[in-house]
């Protein structure tokens, strides 16, 4: 059984110990798009709130209700199961007839809106995710608010290391063992195979990022780095380190990248991921015997990665 390393933190030891996800209502995620829906086309786009439900399972239920194949259902990303999440799904229905979404009945799922659009919703097509998270426990009651506010200020101004969260690795890091089995040639269903491959690559990325955090260079551009343009998938090689590039990095306009390694044996190509995560719209308040945090993250980033720079949970 694999064990996850305790990767280096950028902002020091956690300020206290707390509980998260005491109930699904303590962890609220809202997905944001960055484009308008056309109002016509072959696809129904459904704005759905789900509680305690897996994204891919909900997609399968939508396909059954519409009488289409699961491949005709799209979503931008997998959202936490033990949470209240609002996210978009698309369902391809060429004529727009024969399905009454008002009759949709799925446990833990509520349909909020339905619109037509010309294209299927693809992975990573959303702009950001907004989080509302309750921190609970005896330590929270005695939290040093001055230290907490200062830590939040640093996070809002400088971001945090963009680690993959523990969710990527599965319970007891079992997805890493799955990945090793895939590399050893064992056969699995396509989705399970993908989970294992992602875990292996994510582990190596986190190891690289952890080394940069320890060296104090996770938020600095170095010679021979690959850089990412903030808020986009655009990357470029840093052939020459200039004062301009260093300034742009300090202003969060660009970020240094780490590598999601190639797995030549199974035909997976290398890719890049920013080492630094921008954290936007940071707010907090005491409410309902908890500290509530609110913030926004770019797509593909993990809220638990922000939390680990604040608290132990």
C-alpha positions as CSV (number, residue, x, y, z in Angstrom):
1,X,0.0,0.0,0.0
2,X,1.4,3.4,-1.0
3,X,1.8,6.3,1.5
4,X,1.7,9.9,0.5
5,X,4.7,12.1,1.4
6,X,4.1,15.1,3.7
7,X,5.1,17.6,1.0
8,X,6.6,20.9,2.1
9,X,4.4,23.8,3.0
10,X,5.3,27.2,1.8
11,X,3.8,29.3,4.6
12,X,4.9,27.4,7.7
13,X,3.2,24.9,10.0
14,X,-0.6,24.8,10.2
15,X,-2.1,27.2,12.6
16,X,-4.4,24.7,14.2
17,X,-6.2,21.3,13.8
18,X,-9.8,21.2,12.6
19,X,-12.5,19.1,10.9
20,X,-13.8,19.6,7.4
21,X,-16.7,18.0,5.7
22,X,-18.5,17.2,8.9
23,X,-21.6,17.3,6.7
24,X,-21.9,17.9,2.9
25,X,-23.2,21.4,3.7
26,X,-19.8,22.2,5.2
27,X,-18.2,22.0,1.8
28,X,-19.9,23.9,-1.0
29,X,-18.5,24.1,-4.5
30,X,-19.9,26.2,-7.4
31,X,-18.6,25.9,-10.9
32,X,-18.3,29.0,-13.1
33,X,-18.3,29.1,-16.9
34,X,-16.6,31.9,-18.9
35,X,-19.0,32.0,-21.9
36,X,-22.6,32.5,-22.6
37,X,-24.9,29.7,-23.7
38,X,-26.3,30.1,-27.2
39,X,-29.9,29.1,-26.5
40,X,-30.0,26.7,-29.5
41,X,-28.2,23.7,-30.8
42,X,-28.2,19.9,-30.2
43,X,-27.3,19.9,-26.5
44,X,-29.3,20.4,-23.3
45,X,-27.1,22.1,-20.7
46,X,-28.3,21.4,-17.2
47,X,-27.3,23.5,-14.1
48,X,-27.5,20.9,-11.3
49,X,-27.0,20.9,-7.6
50,X,-25.9,17.5,-6.2
51,X,-25.4,16.3,-2.6
52,X,-23.4,13.3,-1.7
53,X,-23.3,12.1,-5.4
54,X,-20.4,11.3,-7.7
55,X,-20.1,13.4,-10.9
56,X,-19.7,10.4,-13.2
57,X,-22.6,8.5,-11.6
58,X,-24.9,11.6,-12.0
59,X,-23.8,11.7,-15.7
60,X,-24.8,8.1,-16.2
61,X,-28.2,8.8,-14.6
62,X,-28.8,11.8,-16.9
63,X,-28.0,9.6,-19.9
64,X,-30.5,7.0,-18.7
65,X,-33.2,9.6,-18.3
66,X,-32.6,11.0,-21.8
67,X,-32.2,7.6,-23.4
68,X,-28.7,8.4,-24.8
69,X,-25.3,6.8,-24.4
70,X,-23.1,8.0,-21.5
71,X,-20.6,9.4,-24.1
72,X,-23.3,11.9,-25.1
73,X,-23.2,13.5,-21.6
74,X,-20.4,16.0,-20.8
75,X,-19.2,17.8,-17.7
76,X,-16.3,20.1,-17.1
77,X,-14.8,18.3,-14.1
78,X,-15.2,15.8,-11.3
79,X,-16.6,17.5,-8.2
80,X,-16.3,16.4,-4.6
81,X,-18.8,13.7,-3.6
82,X,-19.0,14.6,0.1
83,X,-20.1,18.1,-0.6
84,X,-22.9,20.3,-2.0
85,X,-21.8,21.1,-5.6
86,X,-23.3,23.1,-8.4
87,X,-22.1,22.2,-11.8
88,X,-23.1,22.0,-15.5
89,X,-23.8,18.9,-17.5
90,X,-24.5,18.7,-21.2
91,X,-26.7,16.0,-22.8
92,X,-26.8,15.6,-26.6
93,X,-30.4,15.4,-27.8
94,X,-30.3,16.3,-31.5
95,X,-34.0,17.1,-31.9
96,X,-34.6,18.5,-28.4
97,X,-37.7,16.3,-28.2
98,X,-38.7,13.2,-26.2
99,X,-37.2,14.1,-22.8
100,X,-39.0,16.0,-20.0
101,X,-36.3,17.2,-17.6
102,X,-39.0,18.3,-15.2
103,X,-39.6,14.6,-14.5
104,X,-35.9,14.0,-13.6
105,X,-35.7,12.2,-10.3
106,X,-32.3,11.3,-9.0
107,X,-31.4,10.9,-5.3
108,X,-29.3,13.8,-4.2
109,X,-29.8,15.8,-7.4
110,X,-31.8,18.9,-8.1
111,X,-32.1,20.5,-11.6
112,X,-31.9,24.3,-11.3
113,X,-31.8,25.4,-14.9
114,X,-31.9,24.0,-18.4
115,X,-30.7,25.7,-21.6
116,X,-29.9,24.7,-25.2
117,X,-26.3,25.1,-26.6
118,X,-24.5,24.2,-29.7
119,X,-21.6,22.3,-28.3
120,X,-20.9,19.5,-25.8
121,X,-19.4,20.5,-22.5
122,X,-15.8,19.3,-22.4
123,X,-13.4,18.6,-19.6
124,X,-11.8,21.8,-18.3
125,X,-14.2,24.1,-20.2
126,X,-15.1,26.0,-17.0
127,X,-13.3,29.1,-15.8
128,X,-13.1,28.5,-12.0
129,X,-14.6,26.9,-9.0
130,X,-15.8,28.9,-5.9
131,X,-15.6,27.3,-2.5
132,X,-17.4,27.8,0.8
133,X,-15.8,25.6,3.5
134,X,-16.5,25.3,7.3
135,X,-13.6,24.6,9.6
136,X,-14.8,23.1,12.9
137,X,-13.3,21.8,16.1
138,X,-12.1,22.8,19.6
139,X,-8.9,24.4,18.1
140,X,-11.0,26.6,15.9
141,X,-12.7,28.1,18.9
142,X,-9.4,29.3,20.2
143,X,-7.9,30.3,16.8
144,X,-5.4,33.2,16.9
145,X,-7.3,35.5,14.5
146,X,-4.4,37.8,13.9
147,X,-2.2,35.0,12.7
148,X,-5.1,33.6,10.6
149,X,-5.8,36.9,8.9
150,X,-2.1,37.4,8.1
151,X,-1.8,33.9,6.6
152,X,-4.9,34.6,4.5
153,X,-3.4,37.8,3.3
154,X,-0.2,36.0,2.2
155,X,-2.3,33.4,0.3
156,X,-4.4,36.1,-1.4
157,X,-1.4,38.1,-2.5
158,X,1.1,35.3,-3.4
159,X,-1.0,32.1,-4.0
160,X,0.0,28.7,-2.7
161,X,1.9,25.7,-4.1
162,X,-0.3,24.0,-6.7
163,X,-0.1,20.5,-5.3
164,X,-2.6,17.8,-6.5
165,X,-4.9,17.1,-3.5
166,X,-5.1,13.8,-1.7
167,X,-8.3,13.1,-3.6
168,X,-6.3,12.5,-6.7
169,X,-4.6,9.5,-5.0
170,X,-7.7,7.8,-3.6
171,X,-8.3,6.3,-0.2
172,X,-5.1,5.1,1.4
173,X,-3.3,6.3,-1.8
174,X,-4.7,3.2,-3.6
175,X,-4.7,4.9,-7.0
176,X,-0.9,4.9,-7.0
177,X,-0.8,1.1,-6.7
178,X,-3.4,1.0,-9.5
179,X,-1.1,3.2,-11.6
180,X,1.9,0.8,-11.0
181,X,-0.3,-2.1,-12.0
182,X,-1.2,-0.3,-15.3
183,X,2.4,0.3,-16.0
184,X,3.1,-3.4,-15.3
185,X,0.8,-4.3,-18.1
186,X,-2.3,-5.3,-16.1
187,X,-5.6,-4.6,-18.0
188,X,-8.3,-2.4,-16.5
189,X,-11.4,-0.6,-17.8
190,X,-10.5,2.7,-19.5
191,X,-11.7,5.0,-16.7
192,X,-9.9,3.0,-14.0
193,X,-6.8,2.9,-16.1
194,X,-6.9,6.7,-16.5
195,X,-7.3,7.2,-12.7
196,X,-4.1,5.1,-12.1
197,X,-2.1,6.9,-14.8
198,X,-3.1,10.3,-13.4
199,X,-2.1,9.3,-9.9
200,X,1.4,8.3,-10.9
201,X,2.0,11.5,-12.9
202,X,0.5,13.6,-10.1
203,X,2.7,12.0,-7.5
204,X,5.8,12.9,-9.6
205,X,4.6,16.4,-10.1
206,X,4.0,16.9,-6.4
207,X,7.5,15.5,-5.6
208,X,9.0,18.1,-8.1
209,X,6.9,20.9,-6.6
210,X,7.8,19.8,-3.0
211,X,11.5,20.2,-3.9
212,X,10.9,23.6,-5.3
213,X,9.0,24.6,-2.1
214,X,11.9,23.4,0.0
215,X,14.3,25.4,-2.1
216,X,12.1,28.5,-2.0
217,X,11.7,28.7,-5.8
218,X,8.2,27.5,-6.3
219,X,7.0,31.0,-6.9
220,X,10.0,32.2,-8.9
221,X,11.0,31.9,-12.6
222,X,14.3,30.2,-13.1
223,X,16.5,29.8,-16.2
224,X,15.3,26.9,-18.3
225,X,11.9,26.8,-16.7
226,X,8.7,26.5,-18.6
227,X,6.3,29.4,-17.8
228,X,2.5,29.5,-17.8
229,X,0.5,32.7,-18.6
230,X,-1.9,33.2,-15.7
231,X,-5.4,32.1,-16.3
232,X,-4.6,30.3,-19.5
233,X,-3.2,27.0,-20.8
234,X,-0.5,28.9,-22.7
235,X,3.1,28.0,-21.8
236,X,6.5,29.1,-23.1
237,X,10.1,28.1,-22.6
238,X,12.3,30.5,-20.6
239,X,15.3,30.6,-22.8
240,X,16.8,33.6,-21.0
241,X,15.9,34.8,-17.6
242,X,15.2,38.6,-17.7
243,X,14.3,41.3,-15.3
244,X,11.0,41.6,-17.1
245,X,10.1,37.9,-16.7
246,X,11.0,38.1,-13.0
247,X,8.8,41.1,-12.6
248,X,5.9,39.5,-14.4
249,X,6.3,36.5,-12.1
250,X,6.3,38.6,-9.0
251,X,3.1,40.3,-10.2
252,X,1.4,36.9,-10.8
253,X,1.1,37.4,-14.5
254,X,3.1,34.3,-15.2
255,X,4.0,31.2,-13.1
256,X,6.8,28.6,-13.2
257,X,5.7,25.2,-14.3
258,X,6.4,21.7,-13.3
259,X,6.1,18.5,-15.4
260,X,3.5,15.9,-15.6
261,X,6.0,13.2,-16.9
262,X,5.7,11.2,-20.1
263,X,4.9,7.5,-19.7
264,X,6.5,6.3,-23.0
265,X,5.6,2.7,-22.3
266,X,1.9,3.4,-22.6
267,X,2.1,6.3,-25.0
268,X,1.4,9.2,-22.6
269,X,3.1,12.5,-23.5
270,X,4.6,14.9,-21.0
271,X,2.6,18.0,-20.0
272,X,3.1,21.1,-17.9
273,X,1.2,22.4,-14.8
274,X,1.8,25.7,-12.9
275,X,3.7,25.3,-9.7
276,X,1.8,28.2,-8.2
277,X,-2.0,28.5,-7.7
278,X,-3.7,31.9,-7.6
279,X,-6.3,32.1,-4.9
280,X,-9.0,34.7,-5.5
281,X,-11.8,36.4,-3.6
282,X,-10.5,35.3,-0.2
283,X,-12.9,36.0,2.7
284,X,-13.7,34.5,6.1
285,X,-16.1,34.8,9.0
286,X,-17.2,33.1,12.2
287,X,-20.6,31.6,11.8
288,X,-22.5,28.5,13.2
289,X,-19.7,27.6,15.6
290,X,-17.2,27.4,12.7
291,X,-14.8,29.5,10.7
292,X,-16.1,29.8,7.2
293,X,-13.7,30.3,4.3
294,X,-14.6,31.5,0.9
295,X,-12.3,31.6,-2.2
296,X,-12.0,30.9,-5.9
297,X,-9.6,28.7,-7.6
298,X,-8.6,28.1,-11.3
299,X,-9.9,24.9,-12.9
300,X,-7.8,21.8,-12.0
301,X,-6.8,23.1,-8.6
302,X,-7.7,21.6,-5.2
303,X,-9.3,23.4,-2.3
304,X,-7.6,21.1,0.2
305,X,-4.2,22.4,-1.1
306,X,-5.2,25.8,0.1
307,X,-6.4,24.4,3.5
308,X,-3.1,22.6,4.2
309,X,-1.3,26.0,4.2
310,X,-3.7,27.1,7.0
311,X,-4.8,24.2,9.1
312,X,-4.3,20.5,9.8
313,X,-7.4,18.5,9.1
